[in-house]
Amino acid sequence: MDREGMEDRVYRLHYNTSQHRNDHLSQVGGALGLAAAAYFLRNRSDAKPLHYVGGASAGAAAGILLHMLTRPQEAKSVNKMLHELVN
C-alpha cells in the first residue's frame, strides 16, 4: 500500500461512525472487564497482573460482540470500500 492509499484508509476510518462506535464499546468493555477482574480478585494474594489484563481483554471482546449484535441496520451492509472495489 502506498502513501496515498494509507491516507485514504485513515480518512475513511476517521469518518466511519460504525468504527467509532466499535472503538467506544471495546474501550468501555475493557474498562468494565478490568474493574470486574479487580473486584473478583480483590481477596486473592496470588493474583498477577496478567489476570487483570485477561479481564480487560475479555471485556473488550464483549464490547466488540455487543457492537456486532446491536449495530444499526444501515451499518449491516457490505463495507462501502469493498463495495467500490468490487463494482
KENURO-569521 format. One record per residue: x, y, z of N, C-alpha, C, CB in turn; residue number from 1; residue in one letter. Coordinates in pm, whole numbers. Atoms other than C-alpha are relative to their C-alpha. Glycine has a CB too. Layout:
! KENURO-569521
+--------+---------+--------+---------+----------+--------+--------+---------+--------+---------+----------+--------+-----+------+
! n_east ! n_north !   n_up ! ca_east ! ca_north !  ca_up ! c_east ! c_north !   c_up ! cb_east ! cb_north !  cb_up ! pos ! code !
+--------+---------+--------+---------+----------+--------+--------+---------+--------+---------+----------+--------+-----+------+
!      X !       Y !      Z !       X !        Y !      Z !      X !       Y !      Z !       X !        Y !      Z ! NUM !    A !
...
+--------+---------+--------+---------+----------+--------+--------+---------+--------+---------+----------+--------+-----+------+
This chain:
! KENURO-569521
+--------+---------+--------+---------+----------+--------+--------+---------+--------+---------+----------+--------+-----+------+
! n_east ! n_north !   n_up ! ca_east ! ca_north !  ca_up ! c_east ! c_north !   c_up ! cb_east ! cb_north !  cb_up ! pos ! code !
+--------+---------+--------+---------+----------+--------+--------+---------+--------+---------+----------+--------+-----+------+
!     85 !    -117 !      0 !       0 !        0 !      0 !     90 !     124 !      0 !     -97 !       -1 !    123 !   1 !    M !
!    -79 !    -122 !      8 !     141 !      337 !    -98 !    -52 !     106 !     98 !       0 !       55 !   -143 !   2 !    D !
!     37 !    -107 !    -94 !     119 !      663 !     98 !   -142 !      51 !    -25 !     100 !      117 !    -11 !   3 !    R !
!    134 !     -49 !     33 !    -194 !      778 !    -86 !   -107 !     -98 !     46 !     -12 !       25 !   -151 !   4 !    E !
!     94 !     102 !    -46 !    -371 !      451 !    -12 !    -13 !      -1 !    151 !      43 !     -137 !    -48 !   5 !    G !
!      2 !      -4 !   -146 !    -275 !      473 !    353 !    -78 !     122 !     49 !     142 !        2 !     57 !   6 !    M !
!     73 !    -121 !    -39 !    -403 !      832 !    379 !   -149 !     -16 !    -25 !      53 !      121 !    -77 !   7 !    E !
!    141 !      24 !     29 !    -730 !      727 !    214 !    -63 !     -90 !    105 !     -16 !      -62 !   -139 !   8 !    D !
!     52 !      93 !   -103 !    -773 !      440 !    462 !    -17 !      70 !    134 !      94 !     -121 !     16 !   9 !    R !
!      8 !     -75 !   -126 !    -701 !      666 !    760 !   -118 !      96 !     -4 !     131 !       77 !     27 !  10 !    V !
!    112 !     -92 !     15 !    -950 !      922 !    628 !   -133 !     -73 !     15 !       7 !       71 !   -136 !  11 !    Y !
!    125 !      77 !     -8 !   -1220 !      657 !    586 !    -27 !     -49 !    142 !       5 !     -119 !    -96 !  12 !    R !
!     18 !      46 !   -138 !   -1163 !      517 !    936 !    -37 !     116 !     92 !     127 !      -68 !     51 !  13 !    L !
!     26 !    -115 !    -86 !   -1167 !      864 !   1091 !   -146 !      44 !     -8 !      91 !      117 !    -39 !  14 !    H !
!    138 !     -45 !     18 !   -1511 !      943 !    949 !   -102 !    -114 !      0 !     -12 !       76 !   -129 !  15 !    Y !
!     90 !     115 !     -4 !   -1662 !      595 !    994 !    -66 !      -8 !    138 !      77 !     -132 !    -33 !  16 !    N !
!     70 !      -3 !   -129 !   -1927 !      621 !   1267 !    -10 !    -140 !     61 !    -140 !       59 !    -16 !  17 !    T !
!      7 !     136 !    -52 !   -1953 !      243 !   1299 !    132 !     -37 !     68 !     -32 !      -99 !   -114 !  18 !    S !
!   -130 !      27 !    -61 !   -1579 !      222 !   1370 !     14 !      74 !    132 !     114 !       39 !    -94 !  19 !    Q !
!     -4 !     -77 !   -125 !   -1610 !      496 !   1632 !    -82 !     -69 !    108 !     -51 !      143 !    -23 !  20 !    H !
!     87 !      70 !    -95 !   -1896 !      305 !   1797 !     68 !    -127 !     51 !    -136 !      -34 !    -66 !  21 !    R !
!    -71 !     123 !    -36 !   -1695 !      -18 !   1793 !    116 !      32 !     95 !      52 !      -72 !   -126 !  22 !    N !
!   -111 !     -40 !    -86 !   -1391 !      157 !   1944 !    -49 !      37 !    139 !      77 !      117 !    -63 !  23 !    D !
!     53 !     -44 !   -129 !   -1600 !      317 !   2217 !    -48 !    -119 !     84 !    -115 !      100 !    -21 !  24 !    H !
!     52 !     116 !    -74 !   -1776 !       -7 !   2313 !    113 !     -92 !     47 !     -98 !      -78 !    -86 !  25 !    L !
!   -111 !      86 !    -43 !   -1448 !     -200 !   2323 !     78 !      65 !    114 !      94 !      -31 !   -118 !  26 !    S !
!    -68 !     -69 !   -109 !   -1288 !       66 !   2544 !    -79 !      -9 !    129 !      24 !      147 !    -36 !  27 !    Q !
!     85 !      11 !   -120 !   -1583 !       67 !   2784 !      0 !    -144 !     50 !    -145 !       47 !    -31 !  28 !    V !
!     -4 !     140 !    -39 !   -1589 !     -313 !   2782 !    131 !     -37 !     67 !     -23 !      -88 !   -120 !  29 !    G !
!   -131 !      28 !    -61 !   -1218 !     -326 !   2857 !     10 !      56 !    141 !     111 !       58 !    -86 !  30 !    G !
!     -2 !     -61 !   -133 !   -1257 !      -88 !   3150 !    -88 !     -78 !     96 !     -46 !      146 !     -7 !  31 !    A !
!     89 !      79 !    -86 !   -1552 !     -286 !   3285 !     60 !    -138 !     30 !    -137 !      -16 !    -67 !  32 !    L !
!    -66 !     128 !    -23 !   -1360 !     -612 !   3241 !    112 !      11 !    101 !      54 !      -56 !   -130 !  33 !    G !
!   -107 !     -24 !    -98 !   -1065 !     -469 !   3432 !    -59 !      21 !    139 !      84 !      123 !    -41 !  34 !    L !
!     65 !     -23 !   -129 !   -1298 !     -348 !   3708 !    -56 !    -131 !     57 !    -113 !      104 !    -15 !  35 !    A !
!     55 !     128 !    -47 !   -1467 !     -689 !   3726 !    113 !     -91 !     49 !     -80 !      -69 !   -114 !  36 !    A !
!   -114 !      82 !    -44 !   -1129 !     -865 !   3746 !     53 !      49 !    134 !     113 !        2 !   -106 !  37 !    A !
!    -48 !     -55 !   -127 !   -1018 !     -629 !   4022 !    -95 !     -35 !    114 !      16 !      153 !    -10 !  38 !    A !
!     98 !      33 !   -103 !   -1342 !     -693 !   4212 !      9 !    -147 !     41 !    -142 !       33 !    -50 !  39 !    Y !
!     -1 !     143 !    -30 !   -1328 !    -1071 !   4185 !    134 !     -50 !     55 !     -36 !      -78 !   -124 !  40 !    F !
!   -132 !      42 !    -48 !    -956 !    -1090 !   4259 !     47 !      81 !    122 !     102 !       14 !   -111 !  41 !    L !
!    -40 !     -92 !   -107 !    -957 !     -838 !   4545 !     56 !     -71 !    123 !    -118 !       85 !     41 !  42 !    R !
!    -46 !      72 !   -119 !    -900 !    -1101 !   4817 !    102 !    -109 !    -32 !    -118 !      -61 !     71 !  43 !    N !
!    -95 !     104 !     40 !    -659 !    -1318 !   4621 !    142 !      52 !     12 !     -28 !      -47 !   -145 !  44 !    R !
!   -140 !     -43 !    -16 !    -297 !    -1290 !   4727 !     86 !     -47 !   -117 !      57 !      -54 !    132 !  45 !    S !
!    -79 !      52 !    112 !    -181 !    -1487 !   4422 !    -39 !      62 !   -135 !     -16 !     -150 !     -8 !  46 !    D !
!     40 !     -65 !    125 !    -341 !    -1253 !   4164 !    121 !      70 !    -63 !    -114 !      103 !     25 !  47 !    A !
!   -112 !     -58 !     73 !     -92 !    -1149 !   3900 !    -53 !     104 !    -99 !      81 !     -111 !    -74 !  48 !    K !
!     45 !    -101 !     97 !    -104 !     -854 !   3658 !    -64 !     -59 !   -124 !     116 !       86 !    -41 !  49 !    P !
!     56 !      64 !    118 !    -180 !    -1095 !   3376 !   -148 !     -35 !     20 !      79 !     -126 !    -34 !  50 !    L !
!    141 !      26 !    -28 !    -510 !    -1182 !   3546 !    -84 !     123 !    -32 !     -19 !      -41 !    147 !  51 !    H !
!     72 !    -123 !     27 !    -616 !     -818 !   3520 !     -4 !      31 !   -150 !      63 !      116 !     75 !  52 !    Y !
!     -4 !     -18 !    145 !    -506 !     -799 !   3158 !   -102 !     -93 !    -66 !     143 !      -28 !    -55 !  53 !    V !
!     99 !      93 !     53 !    -719 !    -1106 !   3089 !   -141 !      50 !     19 !      15 !     -135 !     65 !  54 !    G !
!    133 !     -57 !    -24 !   -1021 !     -940 !   3248 !    -30 !     113 !    -96 !     -12 !       48 !    143 !  55 !    G !
!     18 !    -112 !     92 !    -970 !     -628 !   3039 !    -19 !     -50 !   -144 !     119 !       96 !      8 !  56 !    A !
!     13 !      56 !    136 !    -927 !     -837 !   2722 !   -136 !     -63 !    -22 !     110 !     -104 !    -25 !  57 !    S !
!    134 !      61 !     11 !   -1244 !    -1034 !   2787 !   -107 !     109 !     -9 !     -28 !      -92 !    121 !  58 !    A !
!     96 !    -110 !      6 !   -1430 !     -709 !   2848 !      1 !      70 !   -136 !      30 !      101 !    108 !  59 !    G !
!    -10 !     -62 !    133 !   -1301 !     -556 !   2523 !    -65 !     -89 !   -105 !     148 !       26 !    -36 !  60 !    A !
!     64 !      93 !     95 !   -1408 !     -868 !   2332 !   -151 !       3 !     16 !      52 !     -145 !     21 !  61 !    A !
!    145 !     -10 !    -23 !   -1751 !     -845 !   2495 !    -56 !     129 !    -59 !     -32 !       -7 !    151 !  62 !    A !
!     44 !    -125 !     60 !   -1774 !     -482 !   2383 !    -11 !     -10 !   -152 !      96 !      111 !     36 !  63 !    G !
!      5 !      19 !    145 !   -1696 !     -579 !   2023 !   -119 !     -88 !    -37 !     132 !      -62 !    -52 !  64 !    I !
!    115 !      87 !     25 !   -1954 !     -858 !   2040 !   -130 !      79 !     15 !       1 !     -119 !     96 !  65 !    L !
!    118 !     -84 !    -18 !   -2210 !     -609 !   2173 !    -20 !      90 !   -121 !      13 !       85 !    128 !  66 !    L !
!     10 !     -82 !    121 !   -2133 !     -382 !   1878 !    -56 !     -81 !   -116 !     137 !       57 !    -37 !  67 !    H !
!     46 !      83 !    112 !   -2184 !     -667 !   1633 !   -148 !     -38 !     13 !      85 !     -127 !     -8 !  68 !    M !
!    139 !      43 !    -22 !   -2516 !     -770 !   1790 !    -99 !     115 !     -4 !     -11 !      -71 !    132 !  69 !    L !
!     94 !    -112 !    -12 !   -2664 !     -421 !   1826 !     25 !     112 !   -100 !       6 !       56 !    138 !  70 !    T !
!    -28 !    -108 !     94 !   -2530 !     -224 !   1531 !   -124 !      36 !    -80 !     115 !      -39 !    -95 !  71 !    R !
!    116 !     -46 !     76 !   -2782 !      -15 !   1335 !    -11 !     -73 !   -135 !       8 !      151 !    -23 !  72 !    P !
!     26 !      73 !    125 !   -2939 !     -164 !   1023 !     86 !      52 !   -115 !    -148 !       11 !    -37 !  73 !    Q !
!    -79 !     -55 !    112 !   -2755 !       75 !    786 !    147 !     -40 !      8 !     -12 !      151 !     -3 !  74 !    E !
!   -139 !      42 !    -16 !   -2422 !      -47 !    927 !     18 !    -149 !    -32 !      49 !       28 !    141 !  75 !    A !
!    -10 !     144 !     27 !   -2503 !     -411 !    841 !     27 !     -31 !   -146 !    -126 !      -69 !     43 !  76 !    K !
!    -27 !      24 !    141 !   -2441 !     -364 !    470 !    149 !     -26 !    -20 !     -46 !      120 !    -85 !  77 !    S !
!   -138 !      27 !     35 !   -2119 !     -457 !    295 !     81 !     128 !     15 !      12 !      -58 !   -144 !  78 !    V !
!    -90 !    -114 !    -13 !   -1825 !     -227 !    365 !      2 !      79 !   -130 !     142 !      -46 !     38 !  79 !    N !
!      8 !     -84 !    118 !   -1851 !       69 !    127 !    127 !      -7 !    -83 !     -28 !      143 !     40 !  80 !    K !
!   -126 !       6 !     72 !   -1484 !       50 !     38 !      9 !    -128 !    -81 !     118 !        9 !     96 !  81 !    M !
!     -1 !     126 !     74 !   -1513 !     -317 !    -58 !   -102 !       2 !   -113 !     -29 !     -117 !     93 !  82 !    L !
!    104 !     -10 !    102 !   -1832 !     -244 !   -248 !     52 !      79 !   -120 !    -128 !       67 !     58 !  83 !    H !
!    -56 !     -80 !    109 !   -1650 !       22 !   -452 !    106 !     -79 !    -78 !      61 !      130 !     55 !  84 !    E !
!   -102 !      79 !     69 !   -1366 !     -220 !   -532 !    -61 !    -106 !    -89 !      93 !      -64 !     99 !  85 !    L !
!     62 !     110 !     73 !   -1596 !     -498 !   -646 !    -79 !      49 !   -121 !     -91 !      -79 !     91 !  86 !    V !
!     87 !     -51 !    109 !   -1829 !     -287 !   -860 !     69 !      98 !    -87 !    -124 !       63 !     55 !  87 !    N !
+--------+---------+--------+---------+----------+--------+--------+---------+--------+---------+----------+--------+-----+------+
